[in-house]
């Protein structure tokens, strides 16, 4: 059976919402060796967001908070922290300045089906 392309649903207002994608940039290091995180300009993306299922929660990395986890489906190529020092994307629901912040914790690349799925945990910046 060929893969099903659901990318059209991610742009449909009945299924999707606008969220802010905040992508980490290269951190700056001050004179005292203090590392300050930097971010690329925020992007508005359209994605389908739902609470993480029990099966999703079982896939979360060890040590991740399981109290407020969302599953996000979108056409965007999301990024996750890796061993090279790159940091995870931040997703902001509800707009700024009072939105809820989520850090991408798990990535499932489903680009052959027209989307990516990420699991993101809530955190306070």
C-alpha positions in Angstrom: 0.0 0.0 0.0 1.5 3.4 -0.9 2.0 6.0 1.9 -0.8 8.4 2.6 0.0 12.1 2.2 -1.8 14.0 4.9 0.1 17.3 4.4 -3.2 19.0 3.2 -4.7 18.5 6.7 -1.9 20.4 8.3 -3.0 23.6 6.5 -6.7 23.2 7.2 -8.1 25.4 9.9 -10.5 22.6 11.0 -7.5 20.4 12.0 -4.6 22.7 12.6 -3.5 25.7 14.6 -0.9 28.4 14.3 2.0 28.0 16.7 5.3 29.8 17.0 8.5 27.9 16.2 11.6 29.3 18.0 14.8 27.7 16.6 18.0 27.9 18.7 21.0 29.6 17.1 24.7 29.4 17.9 25.1 30.4 21.6 27.3 33.3 22.5 30.0 33.1 25.1 30.8 36.1 27.3 34.1 37.2 28.7 33.6 35.3 31.9 32.7 32.1 30.0 29.0 32.5 30.5 27.0 30.8 27.7 24.0 32.8 26.5 21.5 31.0 24.3 20.5 32.8 21.1 17.5 32.2 18.8 16.8 32.7 15.1 13.8 34.9 14.3 10.5 33.3 15.3 8.4 31.6 12.6 4.7 31.1 12.5 3.8 27.6 11.4 0.6 25.7 11.0 0.5 22.3 12.6 -2.0 19.8 14.1 -1.6 19.6 17.9 -3.1 17.0 20.3 -2.3 15.6 23.7 0.3 12.8 23.6 -1.3 9.3 23.7 -0.2 6.6 26.2 1.8 5.0 23.4 3.5 8.3 22.7 4.4 8.8 26.4 6.2 5.4 26.4 8.5 6.6 23.6 9.6 9.7 25.5 13.3 9.9 26.4 14.3 8.9 29.9 14.1 11.8 32.3 11.5 13.7 30.3 8.5 15.2 32.1 5.4 13.3 31.3 2.9 15.7 32.9 2.2 18.0 29.9 3.3 16.4 26.6 1.8 17.3 23.2 2.1 15.5 19.8 2.6 17.9 16.9 2.2 17.0 13.3 3.4 19.5 10.7 5.1 19.9 7.3 8.0 21.7 9.0 11.3 19.8 9.5 11.7 20.1 13.2 15.0 19.8 15.0 15.9 18.0 18.2 18.9 18.2 20.5 21.9 16.1 19.5 25.4 15.2 20.6 26.9 18.0 18.6 25.5 20.5 21.0 22.5 21.6 18.9 19.5 22.4 21.0 15.9 21.4 20.4 13.3 23.6 18.8 10.8 25.4 21.0 7.1 25.5 20.2 5.0 28.2 21.6 1.2 27.7 21.8 -1.2 30.6 22.4 1.1 33.4 21.2 3.5 35.7 23.0 3.9 36.8 25.7 1.6 34.5 27.6 1.8 31.3 25.5 2.8 27.9 26.8 6.4 26.8 25.9 7.2 23.3 24.8 10.6 21.8 24.0 10.9 19.1 21.3 11.9 15.9 23.0 11.3 13.2 20.3 11.2 13.4 16.5 9.6 11.0 14.1 10.5 11.9 10.5 7.5 11.0 8.3 8.4 13.3 5.3 7.6 10.5 2.9 4.1 10.9 4.1 4.2 14.7 3.9 4.8 15.6 7.6 6.9 15.2 10.7 5.7 14.2 14.1 7.3 15.5 17.3 6.6 15.0 21.0 7.2 18.1 23.0 7.3 18.6 26.8 6.1 21.7 28.5 8.7 23.8 30.3 9.1 27.3 31.8 11.8 29.4 30.1 
